């Protein structure tokens, strides 16, 4: 090999080393950029997840607040309605004591009856419903058994009489109906 070939070979080796160094530098930069890209992707995924969680929590809070407002509207009258129940009971009892055959008190009976009906209709507008379970099966969720009577004509656990009607407000029990219930005769 002559000297010129050797110089040329050395130059090519130097050039190859420089290209490898340049490629190595470029590969290092690419590797660094790829690592940064992965880190950015991970951070973006975490931030997206966090944003979705915050949004879901906000929606849940909004839904709970709406439910609380709805309950407040539905049951704001609960105490007031409960305080009206004795007046309804007294009007019903007074009708029970008036003799409908007595002409002297017939107008009074009609007045009390109209007053009772008007009051029941008014509270019904606000979601108060009367529970009158006469002849129905006993339901411990809405009835309170005050007495148990043997009766062969009716099925056991049937409401025979109602001592005091119950009331509910928008499906929530205000007061259970006080009832007499049948049992199988001995």
C-alpha positions as CSV (number, residue, x, y, z in Angstrom):
1,X,0.0,0.0,0.0
2,X,1.4,3.3,-0.9
3,X,1.5,6.4,1.1
4,X,-1.3,8.1,-0.7
5,X,-3.6,5.1,-0.2
6,X,-2.7,5.2,3.5
7,X,-3.6,8.8,3.8
8,X,-6.8,8.3,1.9
9,X,-7.6,5.3,4.2
10,X,-6.9,7.4,7.3
11,X,-9.1,10.2,6.0
12,X,-11.9,7.8,5.3
13,X,-11.5,6.4,8.8
14,X,-11.5,9.9,10.3
15,X,-14.6,10.8,8.3
16,X,-16.4,7.6,9.4
17,X,-15.5,8.4,13.0
18,X,-16.9,11.9,12.6
19,X,-20.0,10.6,11.0
20,X,-20.4,8.1,13.8
21,X,-19.8,10.8,16.3
22,X,-22.4,13.0,14.5
23,X,-24.8,10.1,14.3
24,X,-24.2,9.3,17.9
25,X,-24.8,12.9,18.8
26,X,-28.0,12.9,16.6
27,X,-29.1,9.6,18.1
28,X,-28.5,11.0,21.6
29,X,-30.6,14.1,20.8
30,X,-33.3,11.9,19.3
31,X,-33.3,9.6,22.3
32,X,-33.5,12.7,24.6
33,X,-36.4,14.1,22.6
34,X,-38.2,10.8,22.6
35,X,-37.8,10.6,26.4
36,X,-39.1,14.1,26.7
37,X,-42.0,13.2,24.4
38,X,-42.9,10.2,26.5
39,X,-42.7,12.4,29.7
40,X,-45.0,15.0,28.0
41,X,-47.4,12.3,27.0
42,X,-47.5,10.9,30.5
43,X,-48.1,14.4,32.0
44,X,-50.8,15.1,29.4
45,X,-52.6,11.8,30.2
46,X,-52.4,12.6,34.0
47,X,-53.7,16.1,33.4
48,X,-56.6,14.8,31.2
49,X,-57.4,12.2,33.9
50,X,-57.4,14.9,36.6
51,X,-59.6,17.2,34.5
52,X,-62.1,14.4,34.0
53,X,-62.1,13.6,37.7
54,X,-62.7,17.3,38.6
55,X,-65.4,17.5,36.0
56,X,-67.1,14.4,37.3
57,X,-66.9,15.7,40.9
58,X,-68.4,19.0,39.8
59,X,-71.3,17.2,38.1
60,X,-71.8,15.0,41.2
61,X,-71.9,18.1,43.4
62,X,-74.3,19.8,41.1
63,X,-76.6,16.8,41.1
64,X,-76.5,16.5,44.9
65,X,-77.3,20.2,45.3
66,X,-80.3,19.8,42.9
67,X,-81.5,16.8,44.9
68,X,-81.2,18.7,48.1
69,X,-83.1,21.6,46.7
70,X,-85.8,19.3,45.4
71,X,-86.1,17.6,48.8
72,X,-86.3,21.0,50.5
73,X,-89.1,22.0,48.3
74,X,-91.0,18.7,48.7
75,X,-90.6,18.4,52.4
76,X,-90.5,22.1,53.6
77,X,-94.1,21.8,54.6
78,X,-93.6,18.6,56.7
79,X,-93.7,20.3,60.1
80,X,-96.6,22.6,59.1
81,X,-98.6,19.7,57.6
82,X,-97.9,17.6,60.8
83,X,-99.3,20.5,62.9
84,X,-102.5,20.6,60.8
85,X,-103.3,16.9,61.4
86,X,-105.0,17.4,64.8
87,X,-107.3,20.0,63.2
88,X,-108.3,17.5,60.5
89,X,-108.8,14.8,63.1
90,X,-111.0,17.1,65.2
91,X,-113.2,18.0,62.2
92,X,-113.6,14.3,61.4
93,X,-114.5,13.5,65.1
94,X,-117.0,16.3,65.2
95,X,-118.8,14.9,62.2
96,X,-119.0,11.6,63.9
97,X,-120.8,13.1,66.9
98,X,-123.4,15.1,64.9
99,X,-126.7,13.3,64.4
100,X,-127.6,13.7,60.6
101,X,-131.3,13.1,61.4
102,X,-131.5,16.2,63.6
103,X,-132.6,19.1,61.4
104,X,-131.4,21.7,64.0
105,X,-127.8,20.8,63.4
106,X,-128.0,19.7,59.8
107,X,-126.6,23.0,58.5
108,X,-123.8,22.8,61.1
109,X,-122.9,19.3,59.9
110,X,-122.8,20.5,56.3
111,X,-120.5,23.4,57.3
112,X,-118.1,21.2,59.2
113,X,-118.2,18.7,56.3
114,X,-117.4,21.4,53.7
115,X,-114.6,22.8,55.9
116,X,-113.1,19.4,56.3
117,X,-113.3,18.7,52.6
118,X,-111.8,22.1,51.8
119,X,-108.9,21.6,54.2
120,X,-108.2,18.1,52.8
121,X,-108.3,19.4,49.2
122,X,-105.9,22.3,50.1
123,X,-103.3,20.1,51.8
124,X,-103.6,17.6,48.9
125,X,-102.4,20.4,46.6
126,X,-99.2,20.4,48.5
127,X,-98.6,16.7,48.4
128,X,-100.4,15.6,51.7
129,X,-102.4,12.5,51.2
130,X,-104.7,10.8,53.6
131,X,-104.2,7.1,54.5
132,X,-107.5,5.4,55.1
133,X,-106.8,1.6,55.0
134,X,-110.3,0.3,55.9
135,X,-110.6,-3.2,54.5
136,X,-107.1,-3.3,53.2
137,X,-104.3,-5.7,54.3
138,X,-102.2,-4.5,57.2
139,X,-99.0,-2.7,56.2
140,X,-96.6,-1.9,59.1
141,X,-94.9,0.8,57.0
142,X,-98.1,2.8,57.0
143,X,-100.3,1.4,59.7
144,X,-100.0,1.1,63.5
145,X,-102.0,-1.8,65.0
146,X,-103.9,-0.6,68.1
147,X,-105.9,-3.8,68.6
148,X,-106.2,-7.3,67.2
149,X,-109.6,-9.0,66.9
150,X,-110.5,-12.5,65.9
151,X,-112.7,-12.6,62.8
152,X,-113.7,-15.6,60.7
153,X,-115.2,-13.6,57.9
154,X,-112.1,-11.6,56.9
155,X,-108.6,-12.8,56.1
156,X,-106.0,-12.5,58.9
157,X,-104.1,-9.1,59.0
158,X,-107.0,-7.2,57.4
159,X,-107.7,-3.7,58.7
160,X,-111.2,-3.9,60.4
161,X,-111.5,-0.3,61.6
162,X,-109.5,2.9,61.5
163,X,-109.2,4.7,64.8
164,X,-107.2,7.6,63.3
165,X,-106.3,8.1,59.7
166,X,-102.7,8.4,58.7
167,X,-101.1,10.9,56.4
168,X,-98.1,11.1,54.0
169,X,-96.3,14.0,52.4
170,X,-95.0,13.3,48.9
171,X,-94.6,9.6,49.7
172,X,-93.0,10.2,53.1
173,X,-95.0,9.1,56.1
174,X,-96.2,11.9,58.4
175,X,-98.2,9.8,60.7
176,X,-99.3,6.1,60.5
177,X,-102.9,5.2,60.5
178,X,-104.0,3.7,63.8
179,X,-106.0,0.6,63.0
180,X,-107.6,-2.5,64.4
181,X,-106.5,-5.7,62.6
182,X,-108.1,-9.2,62.3
183,X,-106.6,-12.5,63.3
184,X,-107.6,-16.1,62.8
185,X,-110.2,-17.1,65.5
186,X,-108.9,-19.5,68.1
